[in-house]
Amino acid sequence: MSPDNSTVTEKQLAIAGYSTLSISAIGLSLNLLIFFKFASPRQISNGFYVLCLSKSISNSIICLIGLCWVGPAILINHLFLPIFFNKLLGQLNEYGIYLMGPLTQLLMAIDRFLIIFFPLGISDRQRCRVSVFSISLCWLICFGFVGITYKYKCWVYYSLKSLNYEAENEECDQMNLNILSYFCISLAASTITIQLSNFVGIMSLSSKSSSSNSTSNAQRRRSIRLFIQCVIQDCLHVFDLLNSNNYFK
């Protein structure tokens, strides 16, 4: 598949191609470091680390698509893979793996909630089993969404004319985008609510702590930073989807 690219200059292609390759390479390197850090048997016995491991895998898949497919295709101005793979990678990147971000964020928030509010009621082994089962279910949901959209020809494919993913069927893709948007907004709202509960719980525990004022203040500042970071991460997918909705309209 090699469409005639008449809307993008060679300079723009070079900038876009090298940017995609460099960002993907950096992202892949960082996520591989995280993967190997949490891939040891000792770390995998911790439920939160299982979620971190899964998140590094989903992030690495997206980075690999950019590094091995999108970036090189832009640089040579040619979609060198057959249309089947272009559409499959498009579905995987835009629908399937994309869902893993907000789903994993929600599971991480729930895991923190269990640690904060039920520190003795649920053992580490039980939390690990819950994490493994939950993240496995999330992967099934994501691949199932890819399979359903692909079967009914709701394809998206990478286009060199726009340097973006485009839809084979606009009406069908808009419906999928709406479903994805509502789902991710619901996930973000749920995650932020749980994170807020976690934040209040941590603040309450630190205020009751017998530690020194300096230590307590440091814990509060750290909790505030982590809470803000988590909220920003949870909202990123929503902002990206709103931006995508405006772009495709």
VODO-699426 format. One record per residue (C-alpha): x, y, z; residue number from 1. Coordinates in steps of 0.05 Angstrom, whole numbers, padded with zeros to 5 digits. Layout:
<atoms>
X X	Y Y	Z Z	pos NUM
...
</atoms>
This chain:
<atoms>
X 00000	Y 00000	Z 00000	pos 1
X 00035	Y 00064	Z -00022	pos 2
X -00012	Y 00123	Z -00031	pos 3
X 00013	Y 00184	Z -00069	pos 4
X 00032	Y 00234	Z -00015	pos 5
X 00019	Y 00304	Z -00043	pos 6
X -00003	Y 00341	Z 00019	pos 7
X 00061	Y 00335	Z 00061	pos 8
X 00129	Y 00363	Z 00043	pos 9
X 00194	Y 00323	Z 00048	pos 10
X 00217	Y 00368	Z 00105	pos 11
X 00153	Y 00354	Z 00143	pos 12
X 00160	Y 00280	Z 00131	pos 13
X 00232	Y 00281	Z 00157	pos 14
X 00212	Y 00319	Z 00220	pos 15
X 00152	Y 00274	Z 00233	pos 16
X 00192	Y 00210	Z 00218	pos 17
X 00252	Y 00226	Z 00262	pos 18
X 00207	Y 00253	Z 00317	pos 19
X 00166	Y 00189	Z 00317	pos 20
X 00229	Y 00145	Z 00317	pos 21
X 00263	Y 00184	Z 00373	pos 22
X 00202	Y 00188	Z 00418	pos 23
X 00186	Y 00114	Z 00407	pos 24
X 00258	Y 00093	Z 00421	pos 25
X 00260	Y 00133	Z 00486	pos 26
X 00193	Y 00107	Z 00507	pos 27
X 00211	Y 00035	Z 00491	pos 28
X 00277	Y 00041	Z 00529	pos 29
X 00244	Y 00068	Z 00591	pos 30
X 00189	Y 00016	Z 00590	pos 31
X 00238	Y -00041	Z 00579	pos 32
X 00276	Y -00017	Z 00641	pos 33
X 00211	Y -00019	Z 00680	pos 34
X 00194	Y -00087	Z 00652	pos 35
X 00260	Y -00119	Z 00672	pos 36
X 00257	Y -00086	Z 00740	pos 37
X 00189	Y -00117	Z 00756	pos 38
X 00197	Y -00183	Z 00718	pos 39
X 00234	Y -00219	Z 00774	pos 40
X 00196	Y -00273	Z 00812	pos 41
X 00201	Y -00233	Z 00876	pos 42
X 00170	Y -00171	Z 00846	pos 43
X 00115	Y -00209	Z 00809	pos 44
X 00089	Y -00233	Z 00877	pos 45
X 00067	Y -00162	Z 00890	pos 46
X 00000	Y -00142	Z 00859	pos 47
X 00019	Y -00070	Z 00845	pos 48
X 00083	Y -00092	Z 00810	pos 49
X 00042	Y -00139	Z 00767	pos 50
X 00002	Y -00079	Z 00744	pos 51
X 00065	Y -00039	Z 00731	pos 52
X 00093	Y -00097	Z 00690	pos 53
X 00029	Y -00101	Z 00648	pos 54
X 00030	Y -00025	Z 00637	pos 55
X 00102	Y -00029	Z 00613	pos 56
X 00082	Y -00083	Z 00563	pos 57
X 00024	Y -00043	Z 00534	pos 58
X 00066	Y 00019	Z 00530	pos 59
X 00122	Y -00020	Z 00496	pos 60
X 00074	Y -00047	Z 00443	pos 61
X 00053	Y 00024	Z 00425	pos 62
X 00126	Y 00046	Z 00422	pos 63
X 00145	Y -00014	Z 00379	pos 64
X 00090	Y 00004	Z 00329	pos 65
X 00118	Y 00074	Z 00324	pos 66
X 00191	Y 00050	Z 00321	pos 67
X 00183	Y -00008	Z 00272	pos 68
X 00123	Y 00014	Z 00230	pos 69
X 00099	Y 00087	Z 00233	pos 70
X 00167	Y 00121	Z 00238	pos 71
X 00201	Y 00082	Z 00181	pos 72
X 00139	Y 00088	Z 00137	pos 73
X 00140	Y 00164	Z 00145	pos 74
X 00214	Y 00170	Z 00130	pos 75
X 00212	Y 00129	Z 00066	pos 76
X 00143	Y 00157	Z 00048	pos 77
X 00117	Y 00087	Z 00035	pos 78
X 00071	Y 00040	Z 00073	pos 79
X 00115	Y -00021	Z 00064	pos 80
X 00070	Y -00070	Z 00100	pos 81
X 00008	Y -00102	Z 00067	pos 82
X -00058	Y -00067	Z 00080	pos 83
X -00079	Y -00125	Z 00127	pos 84
X -00022	Y -00108	Z 00175	pos 85
X -00033	Y -00034	Z 00169	pos 86
X -00106	Y -00042	Z 00190	pos 87
X -00089	Y -00093	Z 00244	pos 88
X -00036	Y -00048	Z 00275	pos 89
X -00083	Y 00011	Z 00269	pos 90
X -00137	Y -00026	Z 00307	pos 91
X -00088	Y -00049	Z 00359	pos 92
X -00057	Y 00020	Z 00370	pos 93
X -00120	Y 00062	Z 00366	pos 94
X -00170	Y 00016	Z 00401	pos 95
X -00141	Y -00044	Z 00437	pos 96
X -00077	Y -00022	Z 00471	pos 97
X -00104	Y 00048	Z 00480	pos 98
X -00157	Y 00020	Z 00528	pos 99
X -00103	Y -00012	Z 00571	pos 100
X -00080	Y 00057	Z 00596	pos 101
X -00143	Y 00078	Z 00634	pos 102
X -00160	Y 00007	Z 00654	pos 103
X -00092	Y -00003	Z 00686	pos 104
X -00097	Y 00065	Z 00721	pos 105
X -00163	Y 00044	Z 00752	pos 106
X -00134	Y -00022	Z 00776	pos 107
X -00074	Y 00014	Z 00806	pos 108
X -00121	Y 00061	Z 00843	pos 109
X -00161	Y 00002	Z 00870	pos 110
X -00097	Y -00033	Z 00892	pos 111
X -00075	Y 00029	Z 00931	pos 112
X -00145	Y 00034	Z 00961	pos 113
X -00140	Y -00038	Z 00987	pos 114
X -00071	Y -00024	Z 01017	pos 115
X -00094	Y 00040	Z 01051	pos 116
X -00161	Y 00019	Z 01078	pos 117
X -00153	Y -00056	Z 01086	pos 118
X -00079	Y -00064	Z 01105	pos 119
X -00092	Y -00127	Z 01147	pos 120
X -00157	Y -00153	Z 01117	pos 121
X -00127	Y -00173	Z 01050	pos 122
X -00060	Y -00208	Z 01044	pos 123
X -00007	Y -00192	Z 00992	pos 124
X -00019	Y -00260	Z 00959	pos 125
X -00093	Y -00246	Z 00953	pos 126
X -00081	Y -00177	Z 00924	pos 127
X -00032	Y -00207	Z 00874	pos 128
X -00084	Y -00258	Z 00852	pos 129
X -00136	Y -00204	Z 00844	pos 130
X -00087	Y -00162	Z 00804	pos 131
X -00068	Y -00220	Z 00758	pos 132
X -00141	Y -00238	Z 00746	pos 133
X -00163	Y -00166	Z 00735	pos 134
X -00107	Y -00147	Z 00687	pos 135
X -00117	Y -00212	Z 00648	pos 136
X -00191	Y -00194	Z 00640	pos 137
X -00171	Y -00124	Z 00617	pos 138
X -00126	Y -00154	Z 00563	pos 139
X -00184	Y -00198	Z 00540	pos 140
X -00230	Y -00138	Z 00536	pos 141
X -00179	Y -00099	Z 00495	pos 142
X -00165	Y -00155	Z 00445	pos 143
X -00239	Y -00170	Z 00441	pos 144
X -00253	Y -00098	Z 00422	pos 145
X -00200	Y -00103	Z 00368	pos 146
X -00229	Y -00167	Z 00342	pos 147
X -00301	Y -00141	Z 00340	pos 148
X -00283	Y -00076	Z 00305	pos 149
X -00239	Y -00112	Z 00255	pos 150
X -00291	Y -00165	Z 00240	pos 151
X -00344	Y -00112	Z 00223	pos 152
X -00295	Y -00072	Z 00180	pos 153
X -00290	Y -00013	Z 00227	pos 154
X -00217	Y -00006	Z 00207	pos 155
X -00169	Y 00050	Z 00219	pos 156
X -00104	Y 00053	Z 00181	pos 157
X -00043	Y 00098	Z 00180	pos 158
X -00045	Y 00150	Z 00125	pos 159
X 00017	Y 00186	Z 00099	pos 160
X -00027	Y 00241	Z 00070	pos 161
X -00049	Y 00264	Z 00139	pos 162
X 00006	Y 00232	Z 00181	pos 163
X -00049	Y 00204	Z 00224	pos 164
X -00096	Y 00144	Z 00230	pos 165
X -00156	Y 00149	Z 00184	pos 166
X -00221	Y 00110	Z 00183	pos 167
X -00243	Y 00062	Z 00129	pos 168
X -00315	Y 00073	Z 00150	pos 169
X -00326	Y 00142	Z 00180	pos 170
X -00394	Y 00128	Z 00210	pos 171
X -00372	Y 00063	Z 00242	pos 172
X -00307	Y 00094	Z 00268	pos 173
X -00344	Y 00153	Z 00298	pos 174
X -00389	Y 00105	Z 00335	pos 175
X -00329	Y 00067	Z 00362	pos 176
X -00295	Y 00132	Z 00381	pos 177
X -00357	Y 00154	Z 00419	pos 178
X -00359	Y 00087	Z 00456	pos 179
X -00285	Y 00093	Z 00472	pos 180
X -00294	Y 00165	Z 00495	pos 181
X -00352	Y 00150	Z 00542	pos 182
X -00317	Y 00088	Z 00569	pos 183
X -00251	Y 00125	Z 00582	pos 184
X -00287	Y 00184	Z 00614	pos 185
X -00324	Y 00136	Z 00660	pos 186
X -00259	Y 00101	Z 00677	pos 187
X -00224	Y 00168	Z 00691	pos 188
X -00281	Y 00191	Z 00736	pos 189
X -00280	Y 00126	Z 00775	pos 190
X -00205	Y 00128	Z 00781	pos 191
X -00203	Y 00200	Z 00805	pos 192
X -00257	Y 00186	Z 00856	pos 193
X -00217	Y 00127	Z 00884	pos 194
X -00153	Y 00168	Z 00882	pos 195
X -00188	Y 00223	Z 00921	pos 196
X -00208	Y 00171	Z 00973	pos 197
X -00137	Y 00147	Z 00976	pos 198
X -00111	Y 00217	Z 00984	pos 199
X -00159	Y 00231	Z 01042	pos 200
X -00141	Y 00165	Z 01074	pos 201
X -00066	Y 00179	Z 01070	pos 202
X -00076	Y 00250	Z 01098	pos 203
X -00117	Y 00221	Z 01155	pos 204
X -00065	Y 00168	Z 01171	pos 205
X -00007	Y 00218	Z 01169	pos 206
X -00044	Y 00266	Z 01216	pos 207
X -00053	Y 00210	Z 01266	pos 208
X 00019	Y 00187	Z 01259	pos 209
X 00066	Y 00197	Z 01318	pos 210
X 00123	Y 00217	Z 01271	pos 211
X 00157	Y 00285	Z 01276	pos 212
X 00127	Y 00346	Z 01244	pos 213
X 00181	Y 00349	Z 01190	pos 214
X 00169	Y 00277	Z 01171	pos 215
X 00094	Y 00286	Z 01171	pos 216
X 00098	Y 00348	Z 01128	pos 217
X 00144	Y 00312	Z 01079	pos 218
X 00094	Y 00255	Z 01074	pos 219
X 00037	Y 00304	Z 01061	pos 220
X 00076	Y 00339	Z 01006	pos 221
X 00094	Y 00273	Z 00974	pos 222
X 00021	Y 00250	Z 00977	pos 223
X -00002	Y 00315	Z 00945	pos 224
X 00048	Y 00308	Z 00889	pos 225
X 00029	Y 00236	Z 00876	pos 226
X -00045	Y 00254	Z 00877	pos 227
X -00035	Y 00310	Z 00827	pos 228
X 00007	Y 00264	Z 00783	pos 229
X -00046	Y 00209	Z 00784	pos 230
X -00102	Y 00257	Z 00767	pos 231
X -00062	Y 00285	Z 00708	pos 232
X -00048	Y 00214	Z 00683	pos 233
X -00121	Y 00196	Z 00689	pos 234
X -00143	Y 00257	Z 00650	pos 235
X -00093	Y 00251	Z 00594	pos 236
X -00133	Y 00197	Z 00558	pos 237
X -00197	Y 00239	Z 00563	pos 238
X -00162	Y 00301	Z 00534	pos 239
X -00132	Y 00259	Z 00479	pos 240
X -00199	Y 00229	Z 00460	pos 241
X -00234	Y 00297	Z 00461	pos 242
X -00178	Y 00322	Z 00415	pos 243
X -00188	Y 00261	Z 00369	pos 244
X -00263	Y 00274	Z 00367	pos 245
X -00251	Y 00345	Z 00344	pos 246
X -00198	Y 00322	Z 00293	pos 247
X -00241	Y 00269	Z 00260	pos 248
X -00302	Y 00314	Z 00258	pos 249
</atoms>
